[in-house]
Amino acid sequence: MPNPETTVGYEYRITLRGGEVRRCLYLGLDPSGRAWWRDTETLYQFSEDSLMYAWQVVEKIAPAAAR
């Protein structure tokens, strides 16, 4: 699913298909161009390619270091 441009080190509010809202840190692209994220609550890391459900970035929150 296309999402707005993201910035490494920033947290984003993400909405999952079922309406659940999660807060995730954008980790950046790996050498093959896959985007990686970390759920800030569970610390689970995932690539956008690994998600099997619809989701979208709702808003940019802040750099992780600023919290």
Residue, then its C-alpha position, 0 to 999 in steps of 0.5 A: m500500500p503506498n504511503p506518504e514519504t517517511t523519515v528514518g528515526y521518526e514515529y508514525r501513527i499507523t492504522l490497520r485494516g480493522g481500525e486498530v491504531r499503532r505507533c511505529l518507528y520508521l527504521g529505513l530501507d534495507p539494501s534490497g529497498r524494503a522499508w522496515w518498521r518497529d512497533t513501539e509497544t511490542l518492539y516487533q520489527f517488520s518490513e512492509d512486504s511482510l504485512m498480510y493486511a491493509w494499513q496506512v500511515v496516518e500521521k508523522i508524530a516526532p523523531a524518536a530521540a525527541r520523546 
